[in-house]
């Protein structure tokens, strides 16, 4: 099965990580992939090539799209002669969707009966508002308006995404949910990781390491986390907070001010952006997610795969992901978040290990990248069979 993926750019993000994992996983099942980035952003390109994909860049710039790029993209689709065109997120859904329609027209003009499936991808929980960005909001509205006519199917990464986008006007009959998958071979328990991290931070062995992973962004609600951490430290003083993510570092003056005001300066350890999360996460005693909004958070699935129990806010499908292996609290409530963290922190080591073991089993059985790829492959096969019947 040959799949052309169209994506806005190849920076580092949840959708891009999922794409890389799907490409890697499909190697053994005969999947071949051509990845077309609309922009020149290429951070993930080498990793995708190493996983076996062909990577191409359209080189679009922000602003009004040049029609020549649309024609070039359509020609690239025709040249690839794919079984499936899979687009990723609103920009690619609209621009790639129009290019796919043009490619189908080119096939017909040439007298070819090649019929590929077109699948859109939704990787946001909430439909963008004007506050998030007018262009993004406009693209989402356009997607909703034409969702009954352009794509053959629309895949959402979470049930919460499905619900909000149907409410926004997306065609319900075209939509389905395939949860993101996690790399259970890369993210694994590591008994030595905790001692290594404690040593690097200069912390005593009695410390309880509570990790949080996410970029510095209002959606991740670090303010919620820090207020909960301050309350928790009053009751469980051995707790130490390891914070990882883009701009979560010593240069972030806003975070530094909050930590100083809350008396957490000596208890918080800001590691910034890291590319070795699979080595850091197994060191945590607990992972915390304090977000205001999520779809299916990658960091929670990866922590669970590492055997780390999680305390999370009830956003998107996070509660469904965690199940009974962790604790779920309302968003924007630092008091309840601190109490849940205290409940987890005061468990015995064996009790937390038992929860962590169940967490990994849950990811392996229901949310691994192997499970995810199988669902994508089954969906593609179903769409292609339907096209053969209607040919």
Buried (B, 14 or more C-beta within 10 A) or exposed (E): BBBBBBBBBBBBBBBBBBBBBBBBBBEEEEBBBBBBBBBEBBEBBEBBEEBEBEBBBBEBEEEEBEEEBBEBBBBBBBEBEBBBBBBBBBBBBBBBBBBBBBBBEBBEEEEEEBBBBBBBBBBBBBBBEEEBEEEBBBBBBBBBEBBBEBBBBBBBBBBBBBBBBBEBBBBEEBBEBBBBBBBBEBBBBBEEBBEBBBEEBEBEEEBBBBBBBBBBBEBBBBBBBBBBBBBBBEEBEEBBBBBBBBBBBEEBEEBBEBBEEBEBEEBBBBBBEBEEBBBBBBBBBBBBBBBBBBBBBBBBBBBBBBBBBBBBBBBBBBBBBBEEBBBBBEBBBBEBBBBBBBEBBEBEEEEBBBBBBBBBEBBBEBBBBBBBBBBBBEBBBEBBEBEEEEE
